Amino acid sequence: MMGRQRAAQAPLFYAFNLDDHVPADHLLRGIDQFLDLSELHAHLSGHYSHTGRPSIDPAPLIRMLIVGYCFGIRSERRLCEEVHLNLAYRWFCRLGLEDPIPDHSTFSKNRHGRFRDSDTLRFVFEQVLARCLSEGLVGGEGFATDASVIKADASRQRGVPGAEVHWDKTTPLTRPVREYLEALDAAEEERTPPKNVSLTDPASQWTAAPGGPAFFAYSTNYLIDTKAGVIVDVEASPAHRTAEVNATRTMLERTEARMGMKPKRLMGDTAYGSATMLEWLVEQQGIEPHVPVWDKSERSDGTFSRTEFAWNEQDNTYGCPGGKVLRSNWRAFKVPRTGVTKADTIIYRASEHDCRDCSLKEQCCPNTPMRKIARSIHEHAREVARKIATTPQYLRSRCERKKVEMLFAHLKRILRLDRLRLRGLHGAHDEFLMVAIAQNLRRMAKRLIPTVLEEAKGLPA
């Protein structure tokens, strides 16, 4: 017999509990267990007036942003609609069935105001990182670093050559343009005009690094602990190799200063194997560089490479395969010279007389009168990195370094951050911090909550 729903008078009162309708294994339950915003109000107290109409509580705003970045909800308008309809989202944001949802404009107002002035997102990130530390997910022994290019919210058609760009300051400028011009005015050194500048987001970098047509982009720089893949710091930078390497320095210094963590070894790709970076790691920081050395001295034309020449530390000379000597100075100068070039190298030269009569000249320097070798002034640090590369620990580090690549894949494929929504370097900074917060919270929920549930059911972990 077919049943029919009976039309009845709607009840005057409902007994409804949001907590009963959120599954025990829901991701937000795990995230809620590890997210502590109890100190947020004290952190922001100096940015609110003691008089006037009460504002919207900042804690639900942060929770709503976490929901958006955890589930790839990129639009704040859509985020407000989803929180309005989804019971689990309402429960996580501490909103009852009858509580109103904040307007989407509230997010931008707070982001460009008190959140940015007080560095609130950095504060929340460090609170989450501190919880990762207390849960034992951070070892502190080995860190890995890398950068990934994220498209900026700027059209390729809205770019002009850097030498031709002109900003009309008599008309109102957009926020990204104002921030860009303020950064140029505050810079200590004059910047070389870039190849292309976006009129929409001038701080973004014109790049073709991933391959294919060039576009405007930023780089998100991650510093992760390799024990469980927890992000210990994140920094936004232009999509340029030098800026990415400098961002790694900033992250290592900030992590030590603010979190008291300093790794014994740092893993990275060849971009972080420059002589200056290796010198900074080895000599100034005392960190083992598990990084391939950036070296272009190997020759592919059949002639002798630099490795064929023996270095004599005591005499400050190189010995060639023919038994001759290469020196940096062949005569004494009245005024001593360092011999250091603009590239931070010292040129060692053989005697033209020795090379002219050498039987190995065709294998050594067939197109030049004498052989030259450029030696970096940071060669000691480069040698340290080369020795580390021959150890079994280095092979393990190469595998562990892939954890940061997995985070970038998760960021783009699962969290859908393949293109920024906010403009300017500050906007990129905010988005990268929020997605790092979401990834760390998801990491704790995925790794720790299953164990908690199994213990609650009486099952072996």
C-alpha positions as CSV (number, residue, x, y, z in Angstrom):
1,M,0.0,0.0,0.0
2,M,1.4,3.4,-1.0
3,G,1.9,5.7,1.8
4,R,1.1,9.4,1.7
5,Q,2.5,12.3,3.6
6,R,-0.1,13.8,5.8
7,A,-0.6,17.5,5.8
8,A,-0.6,18.6,9.3
9,Q,-0.5,21.9,11.1
10,A,3.0,23.2,11.6
11,P,4.1,22.9,15.2
12,L,4.5,26.1,17.2
13,F,7.8,25.0,18.8
14,Y,10.7,22.9,17.7
15,A,13.2,21.0,19.7
16,F,16.3,21.2,17.5
17,N,20.0,20.8,18.4
18,L,22.6,21.5,15.7
19,D,25.1,19.3,17.4
20,D,22.9,16.3,16.9
21,H,22.9,16.8,13.1
22,V,26.7,17.1,12.6
23,P,28.2,13.6,12.0
24,A,30.8,12.5,14.5
25,D,33.4,12.0,11.7
26,H,32.7,15.3,9.9
27,L,35.9,17.2,9.1
28,L,34.7,20.3,10.9
29,R,34.4,18.4,14.1
30,G,38.0,17.5,14.0
31,I,39.0,21.1,13.0
32,D,36.9,22.5,15.8
33,Q,38.7,20.4,18.4
34,F,42.1,21.9,17.4
35,L,41.0,25.5,16.7
36,D,41.3,27.8,19.7
37,L,40.3,31.4,19.2
38,S,40.0,32.3,22.9
39,E,42.9,34.8,22.7
40,L,41.6,36.5,19.5
41,H,39.5,39.1,21.3
42,A,42.4,40.2,23.5
43,H,44.6,40.4,20.4
44,L,42.1,42.7,18.6
45,S,41.0,44.7,21.7
46,G,43.2,47.7,20.8
47,H,41.6,48.0,17.4
48,Y,38.0,48.4,18.6
49,S,36.5,51.5,20.2
50,H,35.3,51.3,23.8
51,T,32.1,53.3,22.8
52,G,29.6,53.1,20.0
53,R,27.5,50.3,18.6
54,P,28.8,46.7,19.2
55,S,30.5,45.3,16.2
56,I,30.2,41.8,14.7
57,D,32.2,39.3,16.7
58,P,35.5,38.7,14.8
59,A,35.7,35.0,15.9
60,P,32.8,33.9,13.6
61,L,34.3,35.8,10.7
62,I,37.6,33.9,11.1
63,R,35.7,30.6,11.4
64,M,33.7,31.4,8.2
65,L,36.9,32.2,6.4
66,I,38.4,28.8,7.6
67,V,35.3,27.0,6.2
68,G,35.7,28.8,2.9
69,Y,39.4,27.9,2.5
70,C,39.0,24.3,3.8
71,F,36.2,23.5,1.3
72,G,37.4,25.6,-1.7
73,I,34.6,28.2,-1.4
74,R,36.4,31.0,-3.1
75,S,33.6,33.7,-3.2
76,E,32.7,35.4,0.0
77,R,29.1,36.0,-1.3
78,R,28.8,32.3,-1.9
79,L,30.4,31.5,1.5
80,C,27.7,33.5,3.2
81,E,25.0,31.5,1.3
82,E,26.6,28.2,2.1
83,V,26.9,29.0,5.9
84,H,23.3,30.1,5.8
85,L,22.2,26.7,4.4
86,N,24.6,24.2,5.7
87,L,24.0,23.0,9.3
88,A,27.6,21.8,9.8
89,Y,28.9,25.2,8.8
90,R,26.5,27.0,11.1
91,W,27.6,24.7,14.0
92,F,31.3,25.3,13.3
93,C,30.8,29.1,13.2
94,R,28.8,29.1,16.5
95,L,25.7,30.3,14.7
96,G,22.2,29.1,15.7
97,L,19.3,28.5,13.3
98,E,17.9,32.0,13.9
99,D,21.3,33.8,14.0
100,P,21.8,36.2,11.0
101,I,24.8,35.6,8.7
102,P,27.3,38.5,8.4
103,D,27.2,40.4,5.2
104,H,29.9,39.6,2.6
105,S,31.1,43.2,2.7
106,T,32.0,42.7,6.4
107,F,35.0,40.5,5.4
108,S,36.6,43.1,3.1
109,K,36.0,45.9,5.6
110,N,37.8,44.0,8.4
111,R,40.5,42.5,6.1
112,H,41.6,45.9,4.9
113,G,41.2,47.4,8.4
114,R,41.8,45.9,11.8
115,F,42.7,42.4,10.6
116,R,45.6,43.7,8.5
117,D,46.6,46.4,11.0
118,S,46.9,43.9,13.8
119,D,48.3,41.1,11.6
120,T,45.4,38.9,12.8
121,L,45.8,36.2,10.2
122,R,49.4,35.7,11.2
123,F,48.3,35.5,14.8
124,V,45.7,32.8,14.0
125,F,48.3,30.9,11.9
126,E,50.8,30.9,14.8
127,Q,48.1,29.8,17.3
128,V,47.3,26.8,15.0
129,L,51.0,26.1,14.6
130,A,51.5,26.1,18.4
131,R,48.7,23.5,18.6
132,C,50.5,21.4,16.1
133,L,53.6,21.6,18.3
134,S,51.7,20.6,21.4
135,E,50.2,17.6,19.5
136,G,53.7,16.4,18.6
137,L,53.3,16.8,14.8
138,V,56.4,19.0,14.5
139,G,59.8,17.5,14.9
140,G,61.9,20.6,14.4
141,E,64.9,18.7,13.0
142,G,64.4,19.0,9.3
143,F,62.6,21.7,7.3
144,A,61.8,21.7,3.6
145,T,61.2,24.8,1.5
146,D,59.9,25.5,-1.9
147,A,57.8,28.0,-3.9
148,S,54.8,27.6,-6.2
149,V,53.5,30.1,-8.7
150,I,49.9,31.2,-8.3
151,K,48.1,33.3,-11.0
152,A,47.2,36.9,-9.9
153,D,43.8,38.4,-10.5
154,A,45.2,40.4,-13.4
155,S,44.5,40.0,-17.1
156,R,47.4,39.5,-19.6
157,Q,45.8,42.2,-21.8
158,R,46.0,44.8,-19.0
159,G,49.8,44.8,-19.0
160,V,52.2,47.5,-20.4
161,P,56.0,47.6,-20.7
162,G,57.6,48.6,-17.5
163,A,59.5,51.5,-19.0
164,E,56.3,53.0,-20.4
165,V,54.0,52.7,-17.4
166,H,52.7,56.0,-16.0
167,W,50.4,56.5,-13.0
168,D,48.1,59.5,-13.1
169,K,48.2,60.6,-9.4
170,T,45.6,63.3,-10.0
171,T,42.9,60.7,-10.2
172,P,41.9,58.2,-7.5
173,L,44.1,55.1,-7.5
174,T,43.0,51.6,-6.6
175,R,44.3,50.0,-3.4
176,P,46.8,47.6,-5.2
177,V,48.2,50.5,-7.1
178,R,48.6,52.7,-4.0
179,E,50.3,49.9,-2.1
180,Y,52.6,49.3,-5.1
181,L,53.6,53.0,-5.3
182,E,54.1,53.2,-1.6
183,A,56.4,50.2,-1.7
184,L,58.5,51.8,-4.5
185,D,58.8,55.0,-2.5
186,A,59.9,53.1,0.6
187,A,62.5,51.0,-1.3
188,E,66.1,51.7,-0.4
189,E,67.4,50.8,-3.9
190,E,66.1,51.9,-7.2
191,R,64.3,49.1,-8.9
192,T,64.9,48.1,-12.5
193,P,61.7,48.5,-14.5
194,P,60.2,45.1,-15.1
195,K,59.4,43.7,-18.5
196,N,55.7,44.1,-18.1
197,V,53.6,45.8,-15.4
198,S,49.9,45.0,-14.8
199,L,47.7,48.1,-14.6
200,T,45.3,46.1,-12.3
201,D,47.8,44.5,-9.9
202,P,51.3,46.1,-10.5
203,A,53.0,44.2,-7.7
204,S,52.4,40.9,-9.5
205,Q,55.3,39.5,-11.6
206,W,55.2,38.8,-15.3
207,T,56.4,35.2,-15.6
208,A,56.4,32.1,-17.8
209,A,58.1,29.9,-15.2
210,P,55.5,27.0,-15.3
211,G,55.8,26.8,-19.1
212,G,53.4,28.1,-21.7
213,P,52.2,31.7,-22.2
214,A,53.4,34.2,-19.7
215,F,51.0,35.7,-17.1
216,F,51.0,37.8,-14.0
217,A,51.5,35.9,-10.8
218,Y,52.8,35.7,-7.2
219,S,54.7,32.9,-5.4
220,T,53.6,31.2,-2.3
221,N,56.6,30.2,-0.3
222,Y,56.3,27.3,2.2
223,L,58.6,26.3,5.0
224,I,57.4,22.9,6.3
225,D,58.5,20.4,9.0
226,T,59.1,17.1,7.4
227,K,57.9,14.9,10.3
228,A,54.2,15.3,9.4
229,G,54.2,17.9,6.6
230,V,53.1,20.8,8.9
231,I,53.6,24.3,7.5
232,V,55.7,26.2,10.0
233,D,55.7,29.5,7.9
234,V,54.4,31.0,4.7
235,E,55.4,34.1,2.8
236,A,54.1,35.8,-0.3
237,S,56.6,37.1,-2.9
238,P,56.7,38.1,-6.5
239,A,57.2,35.1,-8.8
240,H,60.9,35.6,-9.1
241,R,63.7,33.3,-8.0
242,T,65.6,35.9,-6.0
243,A,62.5,37.0,-4.1
244,E,61.7,33.4,-3.4
245,V,65.1,32.7,-1.9
246,N,64.9,35.9,0.2
247,A,61.5,34.7,1.4
248,T,63.1,31.5,2.7
249,R,65.5,33.6,4.7
250,T,62.7,35.6,6.1
251,M,60.7,32.5,7.1
252,L,63.7,30.8,8.8
253,E,64.5,34.0,10.8
254,R,60.9,34.6,11.8
255,T,60.3,31.0,12.8
256,E,63.3,31.1,15.1
257,A,62.4,34.5,16.6
258,R,58.7,33.9,17.1
259,M,58.4,30.1,17.6
260,G,61.8,29.2,18.9
261,M,62.4,26.6,16.2
262,K,65.6,26.3,14.2
263,P,66.2,23.2,12.0
264,K,69.4,21.2,11.8
265,R,69.0,20.7,8.1
266,L,67.1,22.5,5.3
267,M,65.9,20.7,2.2
268,G,65.3,22.5,-1.1
269,D,65.8,22.3,-4.9
270,T,68.6,23.9,-6.9
271,A,67.1,27.4,-6.7
272,Y,68.2,27.5,-3.1
273,G,71.7,26.2,-3.9
274,S,73.3,29.6,-4.9
275,A,76.6,30.4,-3.3
276,T,75.2,33.3,-1.2
277,M,72.4,31.2,0.2
278,L,74.6,28.3,1.1
279,E,77.0,30.7,2.8
280,W,74.2,32.2,4.8
281,L,73.0,28.7,5.9
282,V,76.4,27.2,6.7
283,E,78.4,30.1,8.1
284,Q,75.7,32.4,9.6
285,Q,72.9,30.0,10.6
286,G,74.7,26.7,11.2
287,I,72.2,24.8,9.2
288,E,73.1,21.8,7.0
289,P,72.1,22.5,3.4
290,H,70.5,19.4,1.9
291,V,70.3,21.3,-1.3
292,P,71.9,20.7,-4.8
293,V,74.6,23.2,-5.5
294,W,73.9,25.7,-8.3
295,D,76.9,25.0,-10.5
296,K,77.4,25.8,-14.2
297,S,81.1,24.9,-14.4
298,E,80.5,21.5,-15.9
299,R,81.4,21.5,-19.6
300,S,79.7,19.5,-22.3
301,D,82.0,20.2,-25.2
302,G,84.6,17.6,-24.2
303,T,87.1,20.0,-22.6
304,F,88.2,19.8,-19.0
305,S,85.7,20.9,-16.4
306,R,86.6,22.7,-13.2
307,T,86.5,19.4,-11.3
308,E,89.6,18.3,-13.3
309,F,91.6,21.0,-11.6
310,A,93.0,20.4,-8.1
311,W,92.5,23.1,-5.5
312,N,95.5,23.8,-3.2
313,E,94.1,25.6,-0.1
314,Q,97.6,26.4,1.3
315,D,99.0,28.0,-1.8
316,N,95.7,29.5,-2.9
317,T,96.1,28.0,-6.4
318,Y,94.6,25.5,-8.8
319,G,96.6,22.7,-10.4
320,C,95.7,21.8,-13.9
321,P,95.9,18.2,-15.5
322,G,99.1,19.2,-17.2
323,G,100.9,19.9,-13.9
324,K,100.8,23.7,-14.2
325,V,99.5,26.3,-11.8
326,L,96.6,28.8,-12.0
327,R,96.9,31.9,-9.8
328,S,94.6,34.8,-9.0
329,N,97.6,37.2,-8.9
330,W,100.7,36.7,-11.0
331,R,102.5,39.8,-9.7
332,A,102.5,41.9,-6.5
333,F,100.6,45.2,-6.6
334,K,101.6,48.3,-4.5
335,V,98.0,48.6,-3.5
336,P,96.6,45.2,-2.5
337,R,93.7,44.0,-4.6
338,T,91.0,41.6,-3.5
339,G,90.3,40.4,-7.0
340,V,86.7,39.8,-6.2
341,T,84.4,40.4,-9.2
342,K,80.8,41.7,-9.2
343,A,79.6,38.1,-9.2
344,D,81.5,37.5,-5.9
345,T,84.1,35.3,-7.6
346,I,87.9,35.3,-7.9
347,I,89.4,34.6,-11.3
348,Y,92.3,32.1,-11.4
349,R,94.4,32.2,-14.6
350,A,97.1,30.0,-16.0
351,S,100.2,31.5,-17.6
352,E,99.8,32.1,-21.3
353,H,103.3,30.8,-21.8
354,D,102.4,27.5,-20.1
355,C,99.2,27.1,-22.1
356,R,100.8,27.9,-25.4
357,D,103.2,25.0,-25.3
358,C,100.9,22.5,-23.4
359,S,100.0,19.3,-25.2
360,L,96.6,19.3,-23.5
361,K,95.6,22.7,-24.8
362,E,93.0,21.4,-27.2
363,Q,91.3,19.6,-24.4
364,C,91.5,22.5,-22.0
365,C,91.2,25.9,-23.7
366,P,91.3,25.6,-27.5
367,N,89.7,29.0,-28.1
368,T,91.4,31.1,-25.5
369,P,95.1,31.9,-24.9
370,M,95.0,30.7,-21.3
371,R,92.6,28.8,-19.0
372,K,90.6,30.7,-16.5
373,I,88.6,29.4,-13.5
374,A,86.1,31.4,-11.5
375,R,86.0,30.4,-7.8
376,S,83.2,31.7,-5.6
377,I,84.2,33.5,-2.4
378,H,81.7,31.2,-0.7
379,E,83.3,28.1,-2.1
380,H,83.7,26.6,1.4
381,A,79.9,26.5,1.9
382,R,79.5,25.0,-1.6
383,E,82.0,22.2,-0.7
384,V,80.0,21.5,2.5
385,A,76.8,21.1,0.4
386,R,78.7,18.8,-2.0
387,K,79.9,16.6,0.8
388,I,76.4,16.3,2.3
389,A,75.1,15.3,-1.1
390,T,77.2,12.1,-0.9
391,T,75.6,10.9,2.3
392,P,72.7,8.5,2.9
393,Q,70.9,11.2,4.9
394,Y,70.8,13.4,1.7
395,L,69.0,10.6,-0.2
396,R,66.3,10.5,2.6
397,S,66.1,14.3,2.5
398,R,65.3,14.2,-1.3
399,C,62.3,12.0,-0.6
400,E,61.1,14.1,2.4
401,R,61.3,17.2,0.3
402,K,58.5,16.0,-1.8
403,K,56.1,16.6,1.0
404,V,56.1,20.3,0.2
405,E,55.2,19.6,-3.4
406,M,52.3,17.5,-2.2
407,L,51.0,20.5,-0.2
408,F,51.1,22.7,-3.3
409,A,49.2,20.0,-5.3
410,H,46.6,19.9,-2.5
411,L,46.4,23.7,-2.5
412,K,45.7,23.9,-6.2
413,R,43.7,20.7,-6.8
414,I,41.6,20.3,-3.7
415,L,41.4,23.8,-2.2
416,R,41.2,25.4,-5.6
417,L,43.7,28.1,-5.1
418,D,45.1,28.1,-8.6
419,R,44.2,31.8,-9.0
420,L,44.2,34.6,-6.4
421,R,41.0,36.5,-5.7
422,L,42.6,39.4,-3.8
423,R,45.0,41.8,-5.4
424,G,48.2,43.3,-4.3
425,L,51.1,41.7,-2.3
426,H,49.1,42.2,0.9
427,G,46.1,40.4,-0.6
428,A,48.3,37.5,-1.7
429,H,49.8,37.4,1.8
430,D,46.3,37.2,3.3
431,E,45.2,34.4,1.0
432,F,48.4,32.3,1.5
433,L,48.1,32.6,5.2
434,M,44.5,31.5,5.2
435,V,45.1,28.5,3.0
436,A,48.1,27.5,5.2
437,I,45.9,27.7,8.3
438,A,43.3,25.5,6.6
439,Q,45.9,23.0,5.5
440,N,47.4,22.7,9.0
441,L,44.0,22.3,10.6
442,R,43.0,19.6,8.1
443,R,46.3,17.9,8.8
444,M,45.6,17.7,12.5
445,A,42.0,16.6,12.0
446,K,42.9,13.9,9.4
447,R,45.8,12.5,11.5
448,L,44.6,12.8,15.1
449,I,40.8,12.5,15.0
450,P,40.7,8.9,13.7
451,T,42.8,7.8,16.7
452,V,40.5,9.6,19.1
453,L,37.4,8.0,17.6
454,E,39.0,4.5,17.7
455,E,39.9,5.0,21.4
456,A,36.4,6.2,22.2
457,K,35.0,3.0,20.6
458,G,37.4,0.9,22.5
459,L,39.3,-0.2,19.4
460,P,43.1,-0.5,19.2
461,A,44.6,2.6,17.6
